[in-house]
Amino acid sequence: MGGSDDKTLKHNFTLIKCLAFKNKTKGFDQNNNKGSMILYNCTGHNNLVADYRINQVLEYGKILVVKNCVDLGKIAEIGNFAEQAKNSWIPPFVVTTEDFRSNDEVPAYGLRREDGELPDIDYMHLAPGSDLIDAGVDLGLPYNGISPDLGCFETIITGVHSPGFSMEICCNPNPVSDNGWLRFSLNTGGRCEIRLYDISSRCIKTLADKIVEAGEQHININMSDVRHGLYICRINLNQSPVLSVKIVKGNL
């Protein structure tokens, strides 16, 4: 949880990448505060009354900003005076349990790491293929991929946990001109689909669709008909997303 560095602003606070779950009433609550509030990349789940409830009119000149936040299971109650962007309750998003690797909060009660962070868990981390990945607005915080994810956990762009593939993928050369190749390893074989997406998350080309065996893969890619720019290359194995890598066409 973050807070204002100015100690004189007693009724102003900022929360960044916070997770609120299983509270007896509300997760992110105004608590009669009418000062400024900023919530960036927060996640609420399974709070008894509401995951978000901030609906009291603020004092003159105070602001409420809520961006890149996620709610699962409760309706977020945010006043119409708020500045909002890319929150999961705003269309076109439709959030279900399938968007998360796990919605079981029990592992979150385990021992914290030495730095005070949560233990390494799957709880409320976004699942491969979720449309909440790379769907946020840039808030000046570190992120992977073409845009920030929604919620408090950022997905690692080089891969996600699975016994079927390695965590490393290499595009050579990168930046690429017309032709290049991808190198990665698979512990299991199957149908491998490689698709190229632009910064608007629009699939513009299928680079490969073939049956592969387990082991190290060297797959040629043709970018000759692609405009200069930044792209995300996503690899599916047996119809499941497994790896992603940034690719630059030409020199940015």
Secondary structure as GFF3:
##gff-version 3
##sequence-region A 1 252
A	DSSP	beta_strand	13	16	.	.	.	ID=ss1
A	DSSP	beta_strand	19	21	.	.	.	ID=ss2
A	DSSP	beta_strand	26	29	.	.	.	ID=ss3
A	DSSP	beta_strand	37	40	.	.	.	ID=ss4
A	DSSP	beta_strand	43	45	.	.	.	ID=ss5
A	DSSP	beta_strand	50	54	.	.	.	ID=ss6
A	DSSP	beta_strand	64	67	.	.	.	ID=ss7
A	DSSP	beta_strand	70	72	.	.	.	ID=ss8
A	DSSP	beta_strand	77	78	.	.	.	ID=ss9
A	DSSP	beta_strand	83	85	.	.	.	ID=ss10
A	DSSP	three_ten_helix	97	99	.	.	.	ID=ss11
A	DSSP	three_ten_helix	106	109	.	.	.	ID=ss12
A	DSSP	beta_strand	165	172	.	.	.	ID=ss13
A	DSSP	beta_strand	179	186	.	.	.	ID=ss14
A	DSSP	beta_strand	190	197	.	.	.	ID=ss15
A	DSSP	beta_strand	203	212	.	.	.	ID=ss16
A	DSSP	beta_strand	215	222	.	.	.	ID=ss17
A	DSSP	beta_strand	229	237	.	.	.	ID=ss18
A	DSSP	beta_strand	240	249	.	.	.	ID=ss19
###
